[in-house]
């Protein structure tokens, strides 16, 4: 659907602005589907209306800067 694509683009832009794409090895951003079995299982039971059972709830925060030791 067109609306879902617009939302996906908005989320990607926000994640980029927060630095989620800066280090490709530190954080993996998966679109549409996950390769993680636990996430796929939870999402299969989720509902867009919030009545489909257990869903994943998480808070996104920017990655922490890496410490450099002098």
PyMOL Python script that loads the backbone (N, CA, C, O; Angstrom):
from pymol import cmd

cmd.read_pdbstr("""\
ATOM      1  N   UNK A   1       0.835  -1.189   0.000  1.00  0.00           N
ATOM      2  CA  UNK A   1       0.000   0.000   0.000  1.00  0.00           C
ATOM      3  C   UNK A   1       0.877   1.248   0.000  1.00  0.00           C
ATOM      4  O   UNK A   1       1.994   1.249   0.517  1.00  0.00           O
ATOM      5  N   UNK A   2       0.349   2.283  -0.581  1.00  0.00           N
ATOM      6  CA  UNK A   2       1.102   3.539  -0.679  1.00  0.00           C
ATOM      7  C   UNK A   2       1.342   4.159   0.690  1.00  0.00           C
ATOM      8  O   UNK A   2       2.431   4.669   0.953  1.00  0.00           O
ATOM      9  N   UNK A   3       0.339   4.123   1.567  1.00  0.00           N
ATOM     10  CA  UNK A   3       0.485   4.727   2.895  1.00  0.00           C
ATOM     11  C   UNK A   3       1.563   4.038   3.715  1.00  0.00           C
ATOM     12  O   UNK A   3       2.314   4.694   4.437  1.00  0.00           O
ATOM     13  N   UNK A   4       1.643   2.711   3.605  1.00  0.00           N
ATOM     14  CA  UNK A   4       2.666   1.979   4.345  1.00  0.00           C
ATOM     15  C   UNK A   4       4.059   2.343   3.840  1.00  0.00           C
ATOM     16  O   UNK A   4       5.000   2.429   4.630  1.00  0.00           O
ATOM     17  N   UNK A   5       4.197   2.553   2.561  1.00  0.00           N
ATOM     18  CA  UNK A   5       5.492   2.941   1.991  1.00  0.00           C
ATOM     19  C   UNK A   5       5.896   4.331   2.474  1.00  0.00           C
ATOM     20  O   UNK A   5       7.065   4.570   2.777  1.00  0.00           O
ATOM     21  N   UNK A   6       4.929   5.247   2.547  1.00  0.00           N
ATOM     22  CA  UNK A   6       5.211   6.594   3.049  1.00  0.00           C
ATOM     23  C   UNK A   6       5.675   6.516   4.497  1.00  0.00           C
ATOM     24  O   UNK A   6       6.645   7.169   4.881  1.00  0.00           O
ATOM     25  N   UNK A   7       4.982   5.719   5.295  1.00  0.00           N
ATOM     26  CA  UNK A   7       5.358   5.551   6.703  1.00  0.00           C
ATOM     27  C   UNK A   7       6.750   4.941   6.815  1.00  0.00           C
ATOM     28  O   UNK A   7       7.560   5.371   7.636  1.00  0.00           O
ATOM     29  N   UNK A   8       7.025   3.940   5.987  1.00  0.00           N
ATOM     30  CA  UNK A   8       8.340   3.290   6.003  1.00  0.00           C
ATOM     31  C   UNK A   8       9.445   4.297   5.678  1.00  0.00           C
ATOM     32  O   UNK A   8      10.501   4.292   6.311  1.00  0.00           O
ATOM     33  N   UNK A   9       9.199   5.155   4.693  1.00  0.00           N
ATOM     34  CA  UNK A   9      10.181   6.184   4.333  1.00  0.00           C
ATOM     35  C   UNK A   9      10.385   7.185   5.465  1.00  0.00           C
ATOM     36  O   UNK A   9      11.511   7.611   5.722  1.00  0.00           O
ATOM     37  N   UNK A  10       9.304   7.561   6.142  1.00  0.00           N
ATOM     38  CA  UNK A  10       9.413   8.506   7.259  1.00  0.00           C
ATOM     39  C   UNK A  10      10.213   7.905   8.405  1.00  0.00           C
ATOM     40  O   UNK A  10      11.052   8.581   9.001  1.00  0.00           O
ATOM     41  N   UNK A  11       9.960   6.648   8.714  1.00  0.00           N
ATOM     42  CA  UNK A  11      10.688   5.972   9.797  1.00  0.00           C
ATOM     43  C   UNK A  11      12.157   5.857   9.436  1.00  0.00           C
ATOM     44  O   UNK A  11      13.022   6.097  10.278  1.00  0.00           O
ATOM     45  N   UNK A  12      12.453   5.490   8.187  1.00  0.00           N
ATOM     46  CA  UNK A  12      13.847   5.382   7.776  1.00  0.00           C
ATOM     47  C   UNK A  12      14.571   6.720   7.888  1.00  0.00           C
ATOM     48  O   UNK A  12      15.715   6.773   8.340  1.00  0.00           O
ATOM     49  N   UNK A  13      13.911   7.799   7.477  1.00  0.00           N
ATOM     50  CA  UNK A  13      14.525   9.130   7.571  1.00  0.00           C
ATOM     51  C   UNK A  13      14.820   9.490   9.023  1.00  0.00           C
ATOM     52  O   UNK A  13      15.875  10.046   9.326  1.00  0.00           O
ATOM     53  N   UNK A  14      13.889   9.173   9.921  1.00  0.00           N
ATOM     54  CA  UNK A  14      14.088   9.475  11.337  1.00  0.00           C
ATOM     55  C   UNK A  14      15.225   8.641  11.920  1.00  0.00           C
ATOM     56  O   UNK A  14      16.047   9.151  12.681  1.00  0.00           O
ATOM     57  N   UNK A  15      15.271   7.359  11.562  1.00  0.00           N
ATOM     58  CA  UNK A  15      16.353   6.495  12.050  1.00  0.00           C
ATOM     59  C   UNK A  15      17.709   6.988  11.553  1.00  0.00           C
ATOM     60  O   UNK A  15      18.691   6.976  12.295  1.00  0.00           O
ATOM     61  N   UNK A  16      17.756   7.422  10.290  1.00  0.00           N
ATOM     62  CA  UNK A  16      19.005   7.972   9.753  1.00  0.00           C
ATOM     63  C   UNK A  16      19.427   9.219  10.523  1.00  0.00           C
ATOM     64  O   UNK A  16      20.604   9.388  10.840  1.00  0.00           O
ATOM     65  N   UNK A  17      18.461  10.095  10.823  1.00  0.00           N
ATOM     66  CA  UNK A  17      18.799  11.325  11.541  1.00  0.00           C
ATOM     67  C   UNK A  17      19.284  11.040  12.961  1.00  0.00           C
ATOM     68  O   UNK A  17      20.027  11.836  13.535  1.00  0.00           O
ATOM     69  N   UNK A  18      18.865   9.905  13.530  1.00  0.00           N
ATOM     70  CA  UNK A  18      19.291   9.529  14.883  1.00  0.00           C
ATOM     71  C   UNK A  18      20.598   8.712  14.877  1.00  0.00           C
ATOM     72  O   UNK A  18      21.123   8.374  15.938  1.00  0.00           O
ATOM     73  N   UNK A  19      21.113   8.401  13.687  1.00  0.00           N
ATOM     74  CA  UNK A  19      22.385   7.701  13.607  1.00  0.00           C
ATOM     75  C   UNK A  19      22.307   6.192  13.539  1.00  0.00           C
ATOM     76  O   UNK A  19      23.324   5.519  13.704  1.00  0.00           O
ATOM     77  N   UNK A  20      21.111   5.633  13.298  1.00  0.00           N
ATOM     78  CA  UNK A  20      20.969   4.183  13.262  1.00  0.00           C
ATOM     79  C   UNK A  20      21.663   3.538  12.063  1.00  0.00           C
ATOM     80  O   UNK A  20      21.949   2.341  12.095  1.00  0.00           O
ATOM     81  N   UNK A  21      21.934   4.295  11.022  1.00  0.00           N
ATOM     82  CA  UNK A  21      22.582   3.742   9.832  1.00  0.00           C
ATOM     83  C   UNK A  21      24.064   4.088   9.763  1.00  0.00           C
ATOM     84  O   UNK A  21      24.732   3.731   8.792  1.00  0.00           O
ATOM     85  N   UNK A  22      24.589   4.773  10.769  1.00  0.00           N
ATOM     86  CA  UNK A  22      25.986   5.215  10.737  1.00  0.00           C
ATOM     87  C   UNK A  22      26.978   4.056  10.752  1.00  0.00           C
ATOM     88  O   UNK A  22      27.958   4.071  10.007  1.00  0.00           O
ATOM     89  N   UNK A  23      26.738   3.072  11.578  1.00  0.00           N
ATOM     90  CA  UNK A  23      27.637   1.920  11.690  1.00  0.00           C
ATOM     91  C   UNK A  23      26.852   0.668  11.317  1.00  0.00           C
ATOM     92  O   UNK A  23      26.060   0.165  12.114  1.00  0.00           O
ATOM     93  N   UNK A  24      27.073   0.171  10.107  1.00  0.00           N
ATOM     94  CA  UNK A  24      26.302  -0.962   9.594  1.00  0.00           C
ATOM     95  C   UNK A  24      26.500  -2.243  10.397  1.00  0.00           C
ATOM     96  O   UNK A  24      25.668  -3.146  10.322  1.00  0.00           O
ATOM     97  N   UNK A  25      27.572  -2.339  11.155  1.00  0.00           N
ATOM     98  CA  UNK A  25      27.831  -3.550  11.917  1.00  0.00           C
ATOM     99  C   UNK A  25      27.271  -3.488  13.331  1.00  0.00           C
ATOM    100  O   UNK A  25      27.097  -4.525  13.970  1.00  0.00           O
ATOM    101  N   UNK A  26      26.985  -2.284  13.830  1.00  0.00           N
ATOM    102  CA  UNK A  26      26.493  -2.137  15.201  1.00  0.00           C
ATOM    103  C   UNK A  26      24.988  -2.378  15.290  1.00  0.00           C
ATOM    104  O   UNK A  26      24.502  -2.994  16.239  1.00  0.00           O
ATOM    105  N   UNK A  27      24.262  -1.888  14.296  1.00  0.00           N
ATOM    106  CA  UNK A  27      22.801  -2.001  14.297  1.00  0.00           C
ATOM    107  C   UNK A  27      22.340  -2.425  12.917  1.00  0.00           C
ATOM    108  O   UNK A  27      22.773  -1.873  11.907  1.00  0.00           O
ATOM    109  N   UNK A  28      21.459  -3.407  12.884  1.00  0.00           N
ATOM    110  CA  UNK A  28      20.888  -3.861  11.620  1.00  0.00           C
ATOM    111  C   UNK A  28      19.426  -3.433  11.589  1.00  0.00           C
ATOM    112  O   UNK A  28      18.647  -3.804  12.467  1.00  0.00           O
ATOM    113  N   UNK A  29      19.062  -2.665  10.593  1.00  0.00           N
ATOM    114  CA  UNK A  29      17.680  -2.224  10.422  1.00  0.00           C
ATOM    115  C   UNK A  29      17.057  -3.115   9.367  1.00  0.00           C
ATOM    116  O   UNK A  29      17.481  -3.112   8.212  1.00  0.00           O
ATOM    117  N   UNK A  30      16.041  -3.886   9.767  1.00  0.00           N
ATOM    118  CA  UNK A  30      15.364  -4.795   8.842  1.00  0.00           C
ATOM    119  C   UNK A  30      14.041  -4.184   8.420  1.00  0.00           C
ATOM    120  O   UNK A  30      13.267  -3.721   9.258  1.00  0.00           O
ATOM    121  N   UNK A  31      13.784  -4.184   7.125  1.00  0.00           N
ATOM    122  CA  UNK A  31      12.524  -3.651   6.616  1.00  0.00           C
ATOM    123  C   UNK A  31      11.606  -4.802   6.226  1.00  0.00           C
ATOM    124  O   UNK A  31      12.058  -5.843   5.749  1.00  0.00           O
ATOM    125  N   UNK A  32      10.339  -4.602   6.431  1.00  0.00           N
ATOM    126  CA  UNK A  32       9.286  -5.527   6.014  1.00  0.00           C
ATOM    127  C   UNK A  32       9.273  -6.833   6.803  1.00  0.00           C
ATOM    128  O   UNK A  32       8.232  -7.194   7.350  1.00  0.00           O
ATOM    129  N   UNK A  33      10.380  -7.545   6.880  1.00  0.00           N
ATOM    130  CA  UNK A  33      10.445  -8.814   7.586  1.00  0.00           C
ATOM    131  C   UNK A  33      11.732  -8.902   8.370  1.00  0.00           C
ATOM    132  O   UNK A  33      12.720  -8.239   8.053  1.00  0.00           O
ATOM    133  N   UNK A  34      11.708  -9.731   9.397  1.00  0.00           N
ATOM    134  CA  UNK A  34      12.908  -9.943  10.193  1.00  0.00           C
ATOM    135  C   UNK A  34      13.445 -11.341   9.949  1.00  0.00           C
ATOM    136  O   UNK A  34      12.689 -12.269   9.661  1.00  0.00           O
ATOM    137  N   UNK A  35      14.742 -11.480  10.067  1.00  0.00           N
ATOM    138  CA  UNK A  35      15.349 -12.809   9.988  1.00  0.00           C
ATOM    139  C   UNK A  35      15.438 -13.448  11.371  1.00  0.00           C
ATOM    140  O   UNK A  35      15.823 -14.611  11.493  1.00  0.00           O
ATOM    141  N   UNK A  36      15.081 -12.690  12.417  1.00  0.00           N
ATOM    142  CA  UNK A  36      15.111 -13.193  13.786  1.00  0.00           C
ATOM    143  C   UNK A  36      13.797 -13.934  14.064  1.00  0.00           C
ATOM    144  O   UNK A  36      12.719 -13.344  13.983  1.00  0.00           O
ATOM    145  N   UNK A  37      13.891 -15.207  14.387  1.00  0.00           N
ATOM    146  CA  UNK A  37      12.716 -16.059  14.558  1.00  0.00           C
ATOM    147  C   UNK A  37      11.766 -15.519  15.635  1.00  0.00           C
ATOM    148  O   UNK A  37      10.552 -15.507  15.430  1.00  0.00           O
ATOM    149  N   UNK A  38      12.295 -15.078  16.767  1.00  0.00           N
ATOM    150  CA  UNK A  38      11.440 -14.583  17.859  1.00  0.00           C
ATOM    151  C   UNK A  38      10.640 -13.359  17.422  1.00  0.00           C
ATOM    152  O   UNK A  38       9.477 -13.211  17.799  1.00  0.00           O
ATOM    153  N   UNK A  39      11.251 -12.491  16.636  1.00  0.00           N
ATOM    154  CA  UNK A  39      10.549 -11.299  16.147  1.00  0.00           C
ATOM    155  C   UNK A  39       9.478 -11.697  15.140  1.00  0.00           C
ATOM    156  O   UNK A  39       8.360 -11.184  15.187  1.00  0.00           O
ATOM    157  N   UNK A  40       9.810 -12.607  14.234  1.00  0.00           N
ATOM    158  CA  UNK A  40       8.824 -13.058  13.241  1.00  0.00           C
ATOM    159  C   UNK A  40       7.622 -13.698  13.920  1.00  0.00           C
ATOM    160  O   UNK A  40       6.481 -13.480  13.513  1.00  0.00           O
ATOM    161  N   UNK A  41       7.883 -14.489  14.956  1.00  0.00           N
ATOM    162  CA  UNK A  41       6.791 -15.158  15.674  1.00  0.00           C
ATOM    163  C   UNK A  41       5.897 -14.136  16.370  1.00  0.00           C
ATOM    164  O   UNK A  41       4.672 -14.236  16.299  1.00  0.00           O
ATOM    165  N   UNK A  42       6.491 -13.164  17.035  1.00  0.00           N
ATOM    166  CA  UNK A  42       5.705 -12.142  17.730  1.00  0.00           C
ATOM    167  C   UNK A  42       4.901 -11.301  16.740  1.00  0.00           C
ATOM    168  O   UNK A  42       3.738 -10.987  16.996  1.00  0.00           O
ATOM    169  N   UNK A  43       5.507 -10.937  15.619  1.00  0.00           N
ATOM    170  CA  UNK A  43       4.804 -10.132  14.628  1.00  0.00           C
ATOM    171  C   UNK A  43       3.681 -10.906  13.949  1.00  0.00           C
ATOM    172  O   UNK A  43       2.695 -10.307  13.519  1.00  0.00           O
ATOM    173  N   UNK A  44       3.812 -12.217  13.845  1.00  0.00           N
ATOM    174  CA  UNK A  44       2.752 -13.013  13.222  1.00  0.00           C
ATOM    175  C   UNK A  44       1.486 -13.013  14.069  1.00  0.00           C
ATOM    176  O   UNK A  44       0.391 -13.247  13.556  1.00  0.00           O
ATOM    177  N   UNK A  45       1.634 -12.752  15.364  1.00  0.00           N
ATOM    178  CA  UNK A  45       0.485 -12.713  16.272  1.00  0.00           C
ATOM    179  C   UNK A  45      -0.012 -11.295  16.515  1.00  0.00           C
ATOM    180  O   UNK A  45      -1.028 -11.095  17.181  1.00  0.00           O
ATOM    181  N   UNK A  46       0.699 -10.317  15.978  1.00  0.00           N
ATOM    182  CA  UNK A  46       0.335  -8.918  16.200  1.00  0.00           C
ATOM    183  C   UNK A  46      -0.789  -8.502  15.260  1.00  0.00           C
ATOM    184  O   UNK A  46      -1.035  -9.139  14.236  1.00  0.00           O
ATOM    185  N   UNK A  47      -1.454  -7.431  15.628  1.00  0.00           N
ATOM    186  CA  UNK A  47      -2.535  -6.901  14.822  1.00  0.00           C
ATOM    187  C   UNK A  47      -2.373  -5.401  14.691  1.00  0.00           C
ATOM    188  O   UNK A  47      -1.922  -4.742  15.627  1.00  0.00           O
ATOM    189  N   UNK A  48      -2.736  -4.852  13.540  1.00  0.00           N
ATOM    190  CA  UNK A  48      -2.662  -3.406  13.346  1.00  0.00           C
ATOM    191  C   UNK A  48      -3.655  -2.685  14.258  1.00  0.00           C
ATOM    192  O   UNK A  48      -3.444  -1.526  14.615  1.00  0.00           O
ATOM    193  N   UNK A  49      -4.713  -3.355  14.627  1.00  0.00           N
ATOM    194  CA  UNK A  49      -5.725  -2.757  15.503  1.00  0.00           C
ATOM    195  C   UNK A  49      -5.383  -2.930  16.982  1.00  0.00           C
ATOM    196  O   UNK A  49      -6.065  -2.373  17.843  1.00  0.00           O
ATOM    197  N   UNK A  50      -4.342  -3.688  17.282  1.00  0.00           N
ATOM    198  CA  UNK A  50      -3.949  -3.894  18.668  1.00  0.00           C
ATOM    199  C   UNK A  50      -4.745  -4.971  19.373  1.00  0.00           C
ATOM    200  O   UNK A  50      -4.686  -5.079  20.598  1.00  0.00           O
ATOM    201  N   UNK A  51      -5.503  -5.786  18.612  1.00  0.00           N
ATOM    202  CA  UNK A  51      -6.325  -6.835  19.222  1.00  0.00           C
ATOM    203  C   UNK A  51      -5.875  -8.235  18.814  1.00  0.00           C
ATOM    204  O   UNK A  51      -6.615  -9.205  18.976  1.00  0.00           O
ATOM    205  N   UNK A  52      -4.659  -8.331  18.284  1.00  0.00           N
ATOM    206  CA  UNK A  52      -4.219  -9.611  17.752  1.00  0.00           C
ATOM    207  C   UNK A  52      -3.343 -10.408  18.684  1.00  0.00           C
ATOM    208  O   UNK A  52      -2.641 -11.311  18.229  1.00  0.00           O
ATOM    209  N   UNK A  53      -3.351 -10.119  19.941  1.00  0.00           N
ATOM    210  CA  UNK A  53      -2.517 -10.870  20.868  1.00  0.00           C
ATOM    211  C   UNK A  53      -1.242 -10.137  21.183  1.00  0.00           C
ATOM    212  O   UNK A  53      -1.200  -8.906  21.193  1.00  0.00           O
ATOM    213  N   UNK A  54      -0.203 -10.899  21.439  1.00  0.00           N
ATOM    214  CA  UNK A  54       1.079 -10.343  21.869  1.00  0.00           C
ATOM    215  C   UNK A  54       1.787  -9.646  20.717  1.00  0.00           C
ATOM    216  O   UNK A  54       1.916 -10.211  19.631  1.00  0.00           O
ATOM    217  N   UNK A  55       2.234  -8.454  20.945  1.00  0.00           N
ATOM    218  CA  UNK A  55       2.988  -7.706  19.939  1.00  0.00           C
ATOM    219  C   UNK A  55       4.287  -7.224  20.556  1.00  0.00           C
ATOM    220  O   UNK A  55       4.431  -7.189  21.778  1.00  0.00           O
ATOM    221  N   UNK A  56       5.213  -6.859  19.721  1.00  0.00           N
ATOM    222  CA  UNK A  56       6.494  -6.339  20.205  1.00  0.00           C
ATOM    223  C   UNK A  56       6.324  -4.869  20.517  1.00  0.00           C
ATOM    224  O   UNK A  56       5.838  -4.104  19.684  1.00  0.00           O
ATOM    225  N   UNK A  57       6.717  -4.475  21.698  1.00  0.00           N
ATOM    226  CA  UNK A  57       6.709  -3.062  22.068  1.00  0.00           C
ATOM    227  C   UNK A  57       8.120  -2.681  22.431  1.00  0.00           C
ATOM    228  O   UNK A  57       8.743  -3.293  23.299  1.00  0.00           O
ATOM    229  N   UNK A  58       8.612  -1.678  21.766  1.00  0.00           N
ATOM    230  CA  UNK A  58       9.980  -1.253  22.056  1.00  0.00           C
ATOM    231  C   UNK A  58      10.091   0.240  21.878  1.00  0.00           C
ATOM    232  O   UNK A  58       9.265   0.869  21.216  1.00  0.00           O
ATOM    233  N   UNK A  59      11.109   0.790  22.470  1.00  0.00           N
ATOM    234  CA  UNK A  59      11.398   2.200  22.330  1.00  0.00           C
ATOM    235  C   UNK A  59      12.697   2.344  21.574  1.00  0.00           C
ATOM    236  O   UNK A  59      13.701   1.720  21.917  1.00  0.00           O
ATOM    237  N   UNK A  60      12.674   3.167  20.545  1.00  0.00           N
ATOM    238  CA  UNK A  60      13.886   3.393  19.771  1.00  0.00           C
ATOM    239  C   UNK A  60      14.656   4.548  20.375  1.00  0.00           C
ATOM    240  O   UNK A  60      14.086   5.589  20.699  1.00  0.00           O
ATOM    241  N   UNK A  61      15.922   4.361  20.521  1.00  0.00           N
ATOM    242  CA  UNK A  61      16.781   5.442  20.967  1.00  0.00           C
ATOM    243  C   UNK A  61      18.053   5.387  20.133  1.00  0.00           C
ATOM    244  O   UNK A  61      18.442   4.320  19.658  1.00  0.00           O
ATOM    245  N   UNK A  62      18.691   6.521  19.958  1.00  0.00           N
ATOM    246  CA  UNK A  62      19.890   6.519  19.119  1.00  0.00           C
ATOM    247  C   UNK A  62      20.988   5.662  19.731  1.00  0.00           C
ATOM    248  O   UNK A  62      21.060   5.523  20.952  1.00  0.00           O
ATOM    249  N   UNK A  63      21.839   5.090  18.898  1.00  0.00           N
ATOM    250  CA  UNK A  63      22.935   4.277  19.431  1.00  0.00           C
ATOM    251  C   UNK A  63      23.871   5.116  20.283  1.00  0.00           C
ATOM    252  O   UNK A  63      24.081   6.300  20.022  1.00  0.00           O
ATOM    253  N   UNK A  64      24.418   4.494  21.286  1.00  0.00           N
ATOM    254  CA  UNK A  64      25.371   5.190  22.151  1.00  0.00           C
ATOM    255  C   UNK A  64      26.687   5.374  21.424  1.00  0.00           C
ATOM    256  O   UNK A  64      27.118   4.484  20.691  1.00  0.00           O
ATOM    257  N   UNK A  65      27.334   6.520  21.617  1.00  0.00           N
ATOM    258  CA  UNK A  65      28.631   6.702  20.967  1.00  0.00           C
ATOM    259  C   UNK A  65      29.656   5.736  21.546  1.00  0.00           C
ATOM    260  O   UNK A  65      29.637   5.423  22.737  1.00  0.00           O
ATOM    261  N   UNK A  66      30.541   5.275  20.686  1.00  0.00           N
ATOM    262  CA  UNK A  66      31.589   4.369  21.151  1.00  0.00           C
ATOM    263  C   UNK A  66      32.618   5.133  21.941  1.00  0.00           C
ATOM    264  O   UNK A  66      32.973   6.260  21.596  1.00  0.00           O
ATOM    265  N   UNK A  67      33.088   4.531  22.983  1.00  0.00           N
ATOM    266  CA  UNK A  67      34.141   5.157  23.797  1.00  0.00           C
ATOM    267  C   UNK A  67      35.481   4.982  23.143  1.00  0.00           C
ATOM    268  O   UNK A  67      35.804   3.916  22.619  1.00  0.00           O
ATOM    269  N   UNK A  68      36.237   6.012  23.179  1.00  0.00           N
ATOM    270  CA  UNK A  68      37.615   5.910  22.714  1.00  0.00           C
ATOM    271  C   UNK A  68      38.517   6.154  23.908  1.00  0.00           C
ATOM    272  O   UNK A  68      38.386   7.149  24.622  1.00  0.00           O
ATOM    273  N   UNK A  69      39.406   5.250  24.101  1.00  0.00           N
ATOM    274  CA  UNK A  69      40.306   5.339  25.252  1.00  0.00           C
ATOM    275  C   UNK A  69      41.593   6.034  24.816  1.00  0.00           C
ATOM    276  O   UNK A  69      42.212   5.668  23.817  1.00  0.00           O
ATOM    277  N   UNK A  70      41.971   7.034  25.585  1.00  0.00           N
ATOM    278  CA  UNK A  70      43.201   7.756  25.245  1.00  0.00           C
ATOM    279  C   UNK A  70      44.365   7.257  26.066  1.00  0.00           C
ATOM    280  O   UNK A  70      45.483   7.750  25.916  1.00  0.00           O
TER     281      UNK A  70
END
""", "prot")
cmd.dss("prot")
cmd.show_as("cartoon", "prot")
cmd.util.cbc("prot")
cmd.orient("prot")
